[in-house]
Amino acid sequence: MYDMPLEKYKESHRLLTSLEYETKPVVHGYANRTLFIDLSKNEIGIKPVTQQMKDIFTGGRGFCLWLLWNAVNSKTQWDSPENELVIAGGPIGGITQYPGSGKSTVVTISPLTGVANDSNGGGYFGPYLKYSGFDALEIQGKAEKDVIIFIDGDNGRVTVEEAPLEMLDTHRINVLLTEMYAKDEKSLRGVSVISAGRAADYAAISGLNISFFDQRRKEVRIKQAARGGSGRVFRDKKIKAIVVRFSDMKGNINGVADPELVSKAGKRINKEIAELDPVQNDMAHLGTTNLVEVMNYHDLLPVQNFRYGKSDQAVKISADYWRKVFDYSAPDSCWYGCSMACSHMVANYTVKTGPYKGNIVSVDGPEYETLGGVGSNIDVFDPEIVAEINFYADTYGLDTISLGNSIAFAMECYEKGILNKENTGGLELTWGNADVALELIHQMGRGEGFGMIVGQGIRAMKKHFVENFGADPEYLNDIGMEIKGLEISEYMTKESLAQQGGYALATKGPQHDEAWLIFMDMVLNQIPTFEDKAEALHYFPMWRTWFSLHGLCKLPWNDVVPVDNKLEKEPAKVPEHVKNYTWLYEGVLGKPITIDEIIFQSEKVYNFQRIFSLRMGYGKRENDYPPYRAMGPVTVEEYQSREERYDKSLREDVGLDPEKMSVEEKVDALRKYRYERYEKLVDAVYLRRGWNSNGVPKLETIKRLGIDFPEVVEIVRQNGG
């Protein structure tokens, strides 16, 4: 794993700056301080967490947005020195009694979208950061040479160290630094590392890898905060890694107000997971791979750049295969005490291509989004190839959602003659060409070739193809599966109006962690009216935002449900589990909370983030439209693949007789109807959220939420709110 003895790496480090600080216990979920590092000035400082921060921004993503807001201005770009990388867990995060309590949120101005992007990941970093003394880490400026930031929570010291020799690739540097900064072999579990990978030096679609030490396997594992290009910002600042060490983990370390109430919630959910997970989703053995078969059955699995929703070959990459190859020698939890244990891995995988050809490695995953993105969406159904792509995407630091969609977009452009071998450097971007897909990934890692173009994401490719190859911009906008510059996560939305809104109206861009309403809308028909859909597009984004404020994973909320959940008035909300979270909140923070108060907490941060987008020049109605392929068939072949369904819609919804129309006429008529329907949805959602018809939060809304800071009011007024 190392190119030289560990001591040689240590000796090569040069201390640039350091800070000694007093370690203090966490009180009711808060460390009550944040850590600030300016890499340009080699300065380290500590800021207090004010009561106002807690009251308005809660923690986690809220703290990150507030700190970033105060660091940047309306002209800040992703690579401006003042842009920050801000990382936080949350007040509930770090408890060990309730599953899914180890999440971190990363916020930065995104190189893909130009606005504040939030991305969450598991691993140990968020909790260890808090227990080391800080509710958030705020990094500004740019180092002159590659650095490692080390937060020593054991001894109360922060250092920035020039680090010239360590490799960038995650599967190597995370192991190296875990061993370098651990006190001894017994305390390896006390170290967590954040890294990006070599592709983050070049590709905008790069994310971050967060480590945790698998105590039973004696192996460093990773989870990803992959979305929005935070890895590119990380490497632009010349950060090789951020390391936190905290060796004194205890069950009561979060300073909870009522341990018995926390335990009460934990006992209830852990009992349900033990009894029901094996017969519901079997997350403990399959993770999210079980979704491949489900999505394929319901025509929701993206195939060939979202043209189609199913494939006869999908079974090859479904859960049946991964059940046979995942390593079950130990439970797979990415945080202490998580009984969901969904973080699976392929052990002893022999790499087939690239710089690590012949190496035997562990592959963390794949999960559903990877199987959809770099599997079905590029028409690759060889599971070993998907594992190979998964490995290199992780170690190079590439987001598999953006990666898969970007390659798929390029493949369709190649099929349609927009690209040719001359444009691509000799690569034949045909569907299912796994060798070419891997070569593109290796080019991203080397910073060369056509892979450099694909690695900038779909929005940048569209601009490049129009300016350099004479492509039709309207057609590219129709088939380029991105919104606001962020690639769409891997679910077909053509027949779910609510999910079209869930993606296109999301603050950061189309990620399913904000609203996943396809089954409620399309399969179960639980939200038939525009008002019903608007209510769902208010409640669920606010509810899911709450997880990111507190350092929580959403999987224990609804990936296992109580036996009698179907009898509830609103089963999609899983009311019993919502009650668990009210117990957790009161148990940790010492204050009771209702579901209405939970939604109110999230509304503050959600609307603030929308106004943050306005500040950066986005965040209006014109930014809230999906590509037409997310709404309906772009091409004749797409229409014909589901002709019976679309003809029925023309008859029943539009009032036209498809028998008297050409296919081209039917495509146009359906498009007109679906755009009109989408506009009505947007109007209903804006009304429910307290926004004006242009998507700007109204003054009365920001006053009700208590976020009417002078600059916020001015931005809202300037934009007609």
TORVEX-847337 format. One line per field, with one value per residue (C-alpha): x, y, z; residue number from 1. Coordinates in nm, 3 decimals, padded with zeros to 5 digits. Example, Ala and Ser with C-alpha at 12.3 -4.5 7.8 and 13.67 -1.06 7.14 Angstrom:
2
x	(01.230|01.367) .
y	(-00.450|-00.106) .
z	(00.780|00.714) .
k	(1|2) .
***
This chain:
721
x	(00.000|00.293|00.572|00.810|00.815|00.551|00.818|00.940|00.599|00.590|00.938|00.843|00.568|00.635|00.424|00.267|00.054|-00.103|-00.350|-00.375|-00.724|-00.903|-01.114|-01.462|-01.751|-02.042|-02.358|-02.700|-02.562|-02.352|-01.979|-02.073|-01.771|-01.676|-01.327|-01.208|-00.901|-00.773|-00.524|-00.410|-00.310|-00.215|-00.452|-00.660|-00.935|-01.228|-01.572|-01.856|-02.188|-02.443|-02.794|-02.920|-02.736|-02.906|-03.249|-03.248|-03.006|-03.022|-02.693|-02.547|-02.646|-02.794|-02.467|-02.277|-02.500|-02.478|-02.100|-02.067|-02.314|-02.097|-01.780|-01.885|-02.055|-02.273|-01.973|-01.797|-01.718|-01.643|-01.269|-01.260|-01.035|-01.321|-01.535|-01.541|-01.568|-01.784|-01.845|-02.074|-02.257|-02.546|-02.673|-02.828|-02.547|-02.293|-02.529|-02.483|-02.826|-03.018|-02.928|-02.818|-02.669|-02.328|-02.389|-02.183|-02.299|-02.058|-02.155|-01.970|-02.032|-02.054|-01.848|-02.147|-02.432|-02.279|-02.490|-02.452|-02.451|-02.507|-02.404|-02.414|-02.207|-02.161|-01.840|-01.698|-01.589|-01.892|-01.924|-01.547|-01.527|-01.790|-01.635|-01.301|-01.466|-01.634|-01.986|-01.853|-01.527|-01.493|-01.205|-01.129|-00.846|-00.596|-00.271|00.039|00.128|-00.057|-00.158|-00.312|-00.533|-00.515|-00.764|-00.639|-00.936|-00.735|-00.486|-00.666|-00.448|-00.511|-00.233|-00.195|00.096|00.257|00.248|00.443|00.469|00.130|-00.059|-00.402|-00.605|-00.848|-00.798|-00.430|-00.416|-00.700|-00.522|-00.187|-00.319|-00.529|-00.216|-00.002|-00.227|-00.360|-00.194|-00.132|-00.284|-00.556|-00.678|-00.713|-01.089|-01.032|-00.924|-01.143|-01.003|-01.166|-01.001|-01.096|-00.871|-00.666|-00.962|-01.064|-00.768|-00.950|-01.315|-01.601|-01.807|-01.578|-01.690|-01.540|-01.469|-01.516|-01.349|-01.440|-01.232|-01.400|-01.296|-01.389|-01.229|-00.937|-00.988|-01.038|-01.372|-01.530|-01.862|-01.918|-02.041|-02.031|-02.275|-02.211|-01.835|-01.710|-01.405|-01.306|-01.320|-01.124|-00.837|-00.851|-00.764|-00.474|-00.609|-00.483|-00.681|-00.852|-00.785|-00.967|-00.859|-01.082|-01.002|-01.223|-01.565|-01.827|-02.198|-02.291|-02.044|-02.306|-02.408|-02.772|-03.035|-03.246|-03.062|-03.371|-03.577|-03.298|-03.276|-03.654|-03.647|-03.344|-03.492|-03.810|-03.640|-03.370|-03.635|-03.821|-03.505|-03.411|-03.757|-03.873|-03.571|-03.515|-03.871|-03.899|-03.594|-03.319|-03.087|-02.851|-02.768|-02.852|-02.819|-03.002|-02.925|-03.274|-03.407|-03.277|-03.543|-03.816|-03.737|-03.703|-04.044|-04.212|-04.040|-03.834|-03.478|-03.283|-03.161|-02.961|-02.965|-03.315|-03.473|-03.616|-03.720|-03.646|-03.420|-03.431|-03.066|-03.128|-03.138|-02.763|-02.690|-02.979|-02.967|-02.957|-02.603|-02.477|-02.617|-02.367|-02.061|-02.103|-01.882|-02.085|-01.796|-01.895|-02.185|-02.163|-02.232|-02.070|-02.129|-02.126|-02.444|-02.625|-02.829|-02.942|-02.592|-02.640|-02.283|-02.179|-01.860|-01.711|-01.397|-01.091|-01.181|-00.905|-00.874|-00.880|-00.773|-00.582|-00.296|-00.406|-00.455|-00.390|-00.427|-00.666|-00.890|-01.217|-01.496|-01.734|-02.070|-02.214|-02.538|-02.845|-02.745|-02.416|-02.590|-02.833|-02.575|-02.273|-02.471|-02.810|-02.792|-02.486|-02.622|-02.356|-02.496|-02.177|-02.164|-01.786|-01.744|-01.982|-01.767|-01.455|-01.610|-01.731|-01.378|-01.213|-01.488|-01.434|-01.056|-01.035|-01.309|-01.589|-01.962|-02.114|-02.448|-02.294|-02.038|-02.298|-02.530|-02.243|-02.115|-02.470|-02.526|-02.203|-02.298|-02.634|-02.467|-02.230|-02.520|-02.699|-02.391|-02.332|-01.998|-01.765|-01.432|-01.246|-01.416|-01.363|-00.999|-01.077|-01.314|-01.629|-01.893|-02.143|-02.398|-02.259|-01.898|-01.747|-01.388|-01.454|-01.641|-01.343|-01.100|-01.298|-01.270|-00.895|-00.861|-01.039|-00.783|-00.497|-00.649|-00.639|-00.840|-01.214|-01.258|-01.168|-01.471|-01.707|-01.572|-01.704|-02.063|-02.360|-02.417|-02.058|-02.076|-02.390|-02.218|-01.904|-02.096|-02.297|-01.996|-01.753|-01.961|-02.266|-02.512|-02.876|-02.904|-03.275|-03.218|-02.928|-03.143|-03.412|-03.179|-02.921|-03.032|-02.932|-03.120|-02.950|-02.622|-02.650|-02.709|-03.038|-03.027|-03.123|-03.502|-03.726|-03.983|-04.178|-04.497|-04.460|-04.543|-04.470|-04.120|-04.056|-04.128|-03.928|-03.621|-03.665|-03.779|-03.504|-03.278|-02.940|-03.056|-03.216|-03.114|-03.358|-03.255|-03.495|-03.813|-03.877|-04.245|-04.262|-04.440|-04.685|-04.763|-04.730|-04.776|-05.009|-05.191|-05.196|-05.153|-05.391|-05.456|-05.218|-05.287|-05.202|-04.877|-04.793|-04.849|-04.620|-04.362|-04.377|-04.379|-04.129|-03.848|-03.884|-03.889|-03.584|-03.402|-03.437|-03.210|-02.932|-02.968|-02.910|-02.650|-02.895|-02.940|-03.291|-03.282|-03.405|-03.704|-03.870|-03.660|-03.807|-04.163|-04.382|-04.615|-04.925|-04.789|-05.025|-05.318|-05.197|-05.384|-05.062|-04.843|-04.578|-04.482|-04.425|-04.579|-04.437|-04.085|-04.156|-04.248|-03.911|-03.735|-03.933|-03.812|-03.454|-03.467|-03.609|-03.376|-03.064|-03.147|-03.376|-03.665|-03.987|-04.069|-04.375|-04.383|-04.504|-04.203|-03.976|-04.113|-04.076|-03.708|-03.644|-03.843|-03.603|-03.297|-03.472|-03.593|-03.259|-03.087|-03.333|-03.247|-02.877|-02.933|-03.100|-02.796|-02.575|-02.793|-03.019|-03.321|-03.610|-03.880|-03.662|-03.420|-03.692|-03.755|-03.645|-03.516|-03.811|-03.692|-03.772|-04.130|-04.201|-04.069|-03.827|-03.795|-04.023|-03.850|-03.914|-04.282|-04.310|-04.146|-04.452|-04.702|-05.003|-04.943|-04.888|-05.183|-05.405|-05.283|-05.360|-05.713|-05.799|-05.595|-05.572|-05.889|-05.721|-05.764|-05.416|-05.539|-05.567|-05.217|-04.865|-04.615|-04.442|-04.774|-04.840|-04.497|-04.563|-04.914|-04.804|-04.519|-04.754|-04.989|-04.714|-04.553|-04.889|-04.945|-04.601|-04.666|-04.979|-04.779|-04.516|-04.785|-04.937|-04.599|-04.493|-04.825|-04.788|-04.430|-04.514|-04.327|-04.441|-04.515|-04.147|-04.033|-03.907|-03.994|-04.232|-04.136|-04.416|-04.269|-03.918|-04.056|-04.268|-03.957|-03.738|-03.476|-03.547|-03.186|-03.127|-02.938|-03.198|-03.478|-03.291|-03.234|-03.600|-03.713|-03.474|-03.625|-03.988|-04.068) .
y	(00.000|00.234|00.339|00.388|00.336|00.528|00.729|00.877|01.028|01.173|01.318|01.492|01.694|02.060|02.231|02.549|02.651|02.505|02.587|02.448|02.452|02.337|02.026|02.053|01.810|01.817|01.956|01.845|01.759|02.072|02.138|02.510|02.604|02.595|02.566|02.813|02.760|03.005|02.821|03.135|03.307|02.995|03.100|02.883|03.022|02.919|03.080|03.048|02.889|03.150|03.083|03.257|03.001|02.720|02.880|02.959|02.715|02.421|02.251|02.042|02.179|02.491|02.582|02.514|02.746|03.026|03.009|02.998|03.288|03.507|03.416|03.472|03.739|03.746|03.732|03.439|03.152|02.793|02.855|03.194|03.194|03.308|03.009|02.771|02.402|02.366|02.032|01.956|01.672|01.781|01.782|01.434|01.295|01.083|00.903|00.526|00.416|00.491|00.366|00.608|00.872|00.928|01.157|01.460|01.735|01.916|02.258|02.471|02.685|02.416|02.410|02.243|02.469|02.796|02.788|02.645|02.268|02.030|01.667|01.417|01.110|00.847|00.746|00.872|01.226|01.431|01.276|01.275|01.642|01.730|01.519|01.683|02.013|02.157|02.161|02.260|02.292|02.595|02.601|02.910|03.020|02.812|02.655|02.710|02.340|02.023|02.012|01.780|01.927|01.732|01.782|01.603|01.571|01.360|01.637|01.956|02.055|02.152|02.156|02.237|02.039|02.057|01.699|01.643|01.265|01.108|00.972|01.114|00.803|00.735|00.361|00.432|00.768|00.690|00.376|00.551|00.843|00.624|00.436|00.750|00.945|00.665|00.644|00.274|-00.032|-00.050|00.303|00.284|00.313|00.654|00.811|00.933|01.072|01.281|01.265|01.322|01.144|01.223|01.303|01.586|01.781|01.795|01.683|01.900|01.588|01.497|01.429|01.343|01.009|00.981|00.692|00.463|00.181|-00.158|-00.301|-00.661|-00.677|-00.455|-00.247|00.119|00.165|00.469|00.641|00.928|01.285|01.277|01.527|01.872|01.886|01.934|01.719|01.966|02.252|02.039|01.987|02.344|02.444|02.195|01.981|01.624|01.510|01.619|01.389|01.387|01.175|01.099|00.782|00.802|00.700|00.636|00.571|00.890|01.123|01.338|01.495|01.402|01.554|01.241|00.914|00.705|00.877|00.828|00.462|00.423|00.535|00.319|00.004|00.040|00.091|-00.169|-00.430|-00.351|-00.369|-00.708|-00.852|-00.679|-00.591|-00.954|-00.975|-00.619|-00.479|-00.693|-00.393|-00.590|-00.822|-00.625|-00.257|-00.061|-00.312|-00.455|-00.144|-00.257|-00.525|-00.304|-00.009|-00.231|-00.389|-00.049|00.093|00.332|00.206|00.449|00.276|00.446|00.801|00.768|00.686|00.364|00.244|-00.124|-00.386|-00.764|-00.759|-00.579|-00.908|-00.941|-00.647|-00.702|-00.800|-01.172|-01.128|-00.904|-01.134|-01.392|-01.164|-00.921|-01.003|-01.103|-01.186|-00.893|-00.646|-00.343|-00.028|00.304|00.440|00.283|00.100|00.124|-00.195|-00.110|-00.225|-00.148|-00.048|-00.354|-00.437|-00.672|-00.818|-00.952|-00.797|-00.821|-00.495|-00.545|-00.210|00.109|00.184|-00.078|-00.364|-00.693|-00.546|-00.715|-00.456|-00.411|-00.228|-00.037|-00.095|-00.081|00.082|00.137|00.479|00.336|00.038|00.273|00.537|00.343|00.025|00.039|00.404|00.342|-00.002|-00.194|-00.505|-00.688|-00.672|-00.712|-00.412|-00.213|-00.312|-00.201|00.136|00.165|00.108|00.362|00.619|00.596|00.599|00.874|01.071|01.069|01.089|00.780|00.956|01.247|01.013|00.771|01.043|01.231|00.922|00.830|01.179|01.157|00.811|00.934|01.231|00.986|00.769|01.074|01.193|01.500|01.344|01.128|00.954|01.269|01.463|01.190|01.116|00.788|00.652|00.478|00.586|00.315|00.187|-00.075|-00.013|-00.076|-00.046|00.307|00.400|00.289|00.470|00.792|00.744|00.684|00.995|01.191|01.052|01.159|01.493|01.433|01.345|01.349|01.231|01.582|01.715|01.449|01.508|01.865|01.737|01.767|02.143|02.211|01.944|02.097|02.434|02.272|02.065|02.366|02.595|02.344|02.084|02.283|02.080|02.187|02.343|02.265|01.897|01.884|02.054|01.791|01.493|01.633|01.486|01.770|02.043|02.355|02.197|01.887|01.549|01.375|01.079|00.744|00.726|00.766|01.041|01.051|00.924|01.094|01.462|01.492|01.350|01.584|01.862|01.684|01.700|02.033|02.231|02.100|02.376|02.228|02.028|01.690|01.464|01.212|01.295|01.591|01.429|01.077|01.064|00.825|00.544|00.774|00.947|00.692|00.350|00.411|00.724|00.873|01.235|01.272|01.650|01.940|02.047|01.698|01.696|02.047|01.942|01.642|01.871|02.087|01.825|01.571|01.811|01.980|01.648|01.520|01.850|01.788|01.483|01.696|01.948|01.685|01.444|01.166|00.911|00.878|00.500|00.396|00.627|00.444|00.154|-00.057|00.020|-00.106|-00.397|-00.182|00.119|00.050|00.123|00.477|00.769|00.882|00.571|00.739|00.954|00.646|00.823|00.585|00.661|01.033|00.992|00.824|01.132|01.361|01.141|01.161|01.538|01.584|01.320|01.485|01.856|01.853|02.028|01.863|01.904|01.835|01.739|02.090|02.234|01.994|02.120|02.479|02.421|02.293|02.569|02.826|02.660|02.556|02.906|03.054|02.823|02.932|03.296|03.201|03.081|03.414|03.591|03.391|03.476|03.170|03.046|03.163|02.991|02.982|02.756|02.512|02.322|01.966|01.851|01.734|01.373|01.376|01.470|01.266|01.118|01.338|01.121|00.911|00.592|00.683|00.739|00.412|00.220|00.302|00.387|00.230|00.430|00.760|00.710|00.651|00.977|01.167|01.023|01.058|01.358|01.572|01.473|01.386|01.083|00.937|00.719|01.031|01.159|01.084|00.982|01.319|01.498|01.282|01.360|01.735|01.720|01.522|01.764|02.062|01.896|01.787|02.130|02.288|02.032|02.099|02.476|02.413|02.200|02.472|02.731|02.505|02.430|02.795|02.887|02.617|02.717|03.087|03.194|03.430|03.318|03.354|03.121|03.393|03.357|03.635|03.893|03.768|03.417|03.515|03.723|03.430|03.212|03.465|03.480|03.844|03.958|04.292|04.140|03.865|04.122|04.328|04.024|03.927|04.280|04.308|03.989|04.092|03.894) .
z	(00.000|00.067|-00.167|00.128|00.506|00.699|00.879|00.550|00.485|00.836|00.801|00.475|00.643|00.719|00.982|00.842|01.136|01.449|01.724|02.076|02.225|02.536|02.491|02.641|02.680|02.439|02.600|02.477|02.134|02.078|02.109|02.095|01.881|01.515|01.366|01.100|00.880|00.618|00.399|00.219|00.541|00.737|01.012|01.244|01.466|01.680|01.666|01.917|01.825|01.922|02.044|01.730|01.517|01.707|01.699|01.328|01.166|01.414|01.311|01.030|00.692|00.854|01.025|00.703|00.498|00.755|00.776|00.396|00.356|00.577|00.385|00.023|-00.185|-00.494|-00.727|-00.560|-00.795|-00.697|-00.734|-00.563|-00.257|-00.035|-00.132|00.159|00.219|00.531|00.702|00.995|01.163|01.386|01.743|01.729|01.515|01.699|01.933|01.934|02.051|01.729|01.379|01.110|01.341|01.185|00.888|00.783|00.548|00.316|00.178|-00.079|-00.387|-00.651|-00.973|-01.139|-01.027|-00.910|-00.593|-00.244|-00.276|00.014|00.006|00.290|00.366|00.634|00.804|01.131|01.049|01.161|01.506|01.565|01.465|01.723|01.996|01.916|02.004|01.693|01.552|01.209|01.015|00.787|00.536|00.327|00.101|-00.097|00.012|-00.199|-00.190|-00.097|00.269|00.525|00.796|01.122|01.405|01.714|01.946|02.187|02.267|02.162|01.868|01.504|01.246|00.879|00.738|00.397|00.268|-00.055|-00.077|-00.007|-00.306|-00.385|-00.457|-00.176|-00.126|-00.057|00.120|00.361|00.478|00.501|00.705|00.931|01.030|01.041|01.278|01.498|01.837|01.792|01.626|01.890|01.815|01.435|01.480|01.634|01.303|01.016|00.690|00.418|00.076|-00.286|-00.538|-00.845|-01.074|-00.842|-00.981|-01.314|-01.306|-01.179|-01.101|-00.810|-00.455|-00.118|00.049|00.426|00.605|00.890|01.030|01.004|01.340|01.262|00.919|01.025|00.713|00.624|00.451|00.287|00.233|-00.009|00.007|-00.368|-00.511|-00.655|-00.705|-00.348|-00.432|-00.703|-00.449|-00.201|-00.445|-00.579|-00.225|-00.243|00.038|00.020|00.320|00.639|00.934|01.266|01.562|01.856|02.046|02.354|02.219|02.487|02.475|02.666|02.498|02.320|02.650|02.605|02.829|02.880|02.810|02.887|02.618|02.362|02.464|02.436|02.071|01.997|02.147|01.943|01.606|01.667|01.753|01.430|01.220|01.369|01.308|00.991|00.777|00.671|00.533|00.399|00.215|00.371|00.387|00.610|00.320|00.007|00.090|-00.178|-00.458|-00.408|-00.585|-00.927|-00.965|-00.818|-01.043|-01.349|-01.278|-01.254|-01.565|-01.350|-01.406|-01.629|-01.944|-02.223|-02.087|-01.939|-02.275|-02.138|-01.795|-01.809|-01.962|-01.986|-01.878|-01.549|-01.360|-01.421|-01.189|-00.947|-00.582|-00.666|-00.796|-00.515|-00.247|-00.370|-00.379|-00.089|00.206|00.512|00.744|00.968|01.008|00.778|00.979|00.886|01.236|01.580|01.674|01.338|01.315|00.960|00.858|00.488|00.394|00.196|00.011|-00.246|-00.090|-00.273|-00.607|-00.869|-01.062|-01.440|-01.585|-01.517|-01.279|-01.025|-01.270|-01.093|-00.744|-00.505|-00.342|-00.155|-00.335|-00.108|-00.268|-00.522|-00.415|-00.632|-00.765|-00.891|-01.052|-01.225|-01.318|-01.445|-01.512|-01.681|-01.786|-02.006|-02.103|-01.910|-01.741|-01.653|-01.271|-01.259|-01.487|-01.267|-00.966|-01.157|-01.237|-00.878|-00.747|-00.974|-00.926|-00.551|-00.546|-00.812|-00.631|-00.892|-00.819|-00.985|-01.051|-01.239|-01.395|-01.530|-01.660|-01.824|-02.005|-02.107|-02.249|-02.447|-02.576|-02.702|-02.868|-03.037|-03.153|-03.298|-03.488|-03.274|-03.181|-03.387|-03.335|-03.438|-03.154|-02.897|-02.964|-03.137|-02.873|-02.995|-02.746|-02.829|-02.581|-02.348|-02.449|-02.107|-02.229|-02.351|-02.033|-01.827|-02.056|-02.006|-01.630|-01.649|-01.866|-01.594|-01.351|-01.580|-01.673|-02.047|-02.355|-02.410|-02.053|-01.943|-02.131|-01.996|-01.646|-01.641|-01.638|-01.871|-01.849|-01.958|-02.229|-02.376|-02.408|-02.554|-02.811|-02.928|-02.958|-03.109|-03.293|-03.404|-03.197|-03.163|-02.814|-02.781|-02.847|-02.602|-02.339|-02.396|-02.345|-02.104|-01.772|-01.543|-01.363|-01.230|-01.348|-01.127|-01.288|-01.203|-00.965|-01.110|-01.128|-01.431|-01.378|-01.705|-01.541|-01.203|-01.212|-00.840|-00.884|-01.176|-00.928|-00.660|-00.881|-01.057|-00.754|-00.526|-00.399|-00.494|-00.794|-00.868|-00.582|-00.435|-00.077|-00.092|-00.220|-00.348|-00.438|-00.734|-00.554|-00.374|-00.702|-00.982|-00.825|-00.528|-00.654|-00.305|-00.420|-00.720|-00.723|-00.777|-00.419|-00.291|-00.485|-00.363|-00.003|-00.053|-00.215|00.093|00.369|00.241|00.140|00.480|00.664|00.477|00.529|00.903|00.881|00.734|01.017|01.281|01.139|01.058|00.780|00.640|00.583|00.931|00.881|00.592|00.466|00.741|00.857|01.143|01.064|01.111|00.920|00.629|00.862|00.929|00.773|00.601|00.579|00.360|00.657|00.880|01.182|01.444|01.326|01.320|01.686|01.743|01.612|01.844|02.132|02.003|01.975|02.324|02.463|02.320|02.337|02.638|02.463|02.340|01.972|01.755|01.389|01.304|01.484|01.296|00.965|01.089|01.175|00.824|00.654|00.796|00.644|00.324|00.245|00.346|00.096|-00.175|-00.103|-00.106|-00.465|-00.549|-00.409|-00.649|-00.953|-00.961|-00.762|-00.979|-01.180|-01.491|-01.300|-01.191|-01.515|-01.588|-01.925|-02.128|-02.118|-01.746|-01.841|-02.153|-02.477|-02.668|-02.977|-03.194|-03.076|-02.715|-02.787|-02.974|-02.688|-02.474|-02.748|-02.579|-02.262|-02.441|-02.679|-02.377|-02.223|-02.541|-02.543|-02.175|-02.065|-02.376|-02.558|-02.890|-03.113|-03.164|-03.450|-03.666|-03.584|-03.700|-03.433|-03.468|-03.408|-03.105|-02.960|-02.999|-02.855|-02.554|-02.492|-02.496|-02.249|-02.010|-02.001|-01.923|-01.647|-01.502|-01.492|-01.283|-01.043|-01.001|-00.928|-00.661|-00.498|-00.489|-00.328|-00.063|00.016|00.052|-00.260|-00.534|-00.890|-00.981|-00.704|-00.468|-00.097|00.002|00.264|00.487|00.461|00.565|00.850|00.970|00.965|01.144|00.869|00.781|00.814|00.637|00.342|00.306|00.297|00.039|-00.187|-00.164|-00.244|-00.538|-00.679|-00.637|-00.324) .
k	(1|2|3|4|5|6|7|8|9|10|11|12|13|14|15|16|17|18|19|20|21|22|23|24|25|26|27|28|29|30|31|32|33|34|35|36|37|38|39|40|41|42|43|44|45|46|47|48|49|50|51|52|53|54|55|56|57|58|59|60|61|62|63|64|65|66|67|68|69|70|71|72|73|74|75|76|77|78|79|80|81|82|83|84|85|86|87|88|89|90|91|92|93|94|95|96|97|98|99|100|101|102|103|104|105|106|107|108|109|110|111|112|113|114|115|116|117|118|119|120|121|122|123|124|125|126|127|128|129|130|131|132|133|134|135|136|137|138|139|140|141|142|143|144|145|146|147|148|149|150|151|152|153|154|155|156|157|158|159|160|161|162|163|164|165|166|167|168|169|170|171|172|173|174|175|176|177|178|179|180|181|182|183|184|185|186|187|188|189|190|191|192|193|194|195|196|197|198|199|200|201|202|203|204|205|206|207|208|209|210|211|212|213|214|215|216|217|218|219|220|221|222|223|224|225|226|227|228|229|230|231|232|233|234|235|236|237|238|239|240|241|242|243|244|245|246|247|248|249|250|251|252|253|254|255|256|257|258|259|260|261|262|263|264|265|266|267|268|269|270|271|272|273|274|275|276|277|278|279|280|281|282|283|284|285|286|287|288|289|290|291|292|293|294|295|296|297|298|299|300|301|302|303|304|305|306|307|308|309|310|311|312|313|314|315|316|317|318|319|320|321|322|323|324|325|326|327|328|329|330|331|332|333|334|335|336|337|338|339|340|341|342|343|344|345|346|347|348|349|350|351|352|353|354|355|356|357|358|359|360|361|362|363|364|365|366|367|368|369|370|371|372|373|374|375|376|377|378|379|380|381|382|383|384|385|386|387|388|389|390|391|392|393|394|395|396|397|398|399|400|401|402|403|404|405|406|407|408|409|410|411|412|413|414|415|416|417|418|419|420|421|422|423|424|425|426|427|428|429|430|431|432|433|434|435|436|437|438|439|440|441|442|443|444|445|446|447|448|449|450|451|452|453|454|455|456|457|458|459|460|461|462|463|464|465|466|467|468|469|470|471|472|473|474|475|476|477|478|479|480|481|482|483|484|485|486|487|488|489|490|491|492|493|494|495|496|497|498|499|500|501|502|503|504|505|506|507|508|509|510|511|512|513|514|515|516|517|518|519|520|521|522|523|524|525|526|527|528|529|530|531|532|533|534|535|536|537|538|539|540|541|542|543|544|545|546|547|548|549|550|551|552|553|554|555|556|557|558|559|560|561|562|563|564|565|566|567|568|569|570|571|572|573|574|575|576|577|578|579|580|581|582|583|584|585|586|587|588|589|590|591|592|593|594|595|596|597|598|599|600|601|602|603|604|605|606|607|608|609|610|611|612|613|614|615|616|617|618|619|620|621|622|623|624|625|626|627|628|629|630|631|632|633|634|635|636|637|638|639|640|641|642|643|644|645|646|647|648|649|650|651|652|653|654|655|656|657|658|659|660|661|662|663|664|665|666|667|668|669|670|671|672|673|674|675|676|677|678|679|680|681|682|683|684|685|686|687|688|689|690|691|692|693|694|695|696|697|698|699|700|701|702|703|704|705|706|707|708|709|710|711|712|713|714|715|716|717|718|719|720|721) .
***
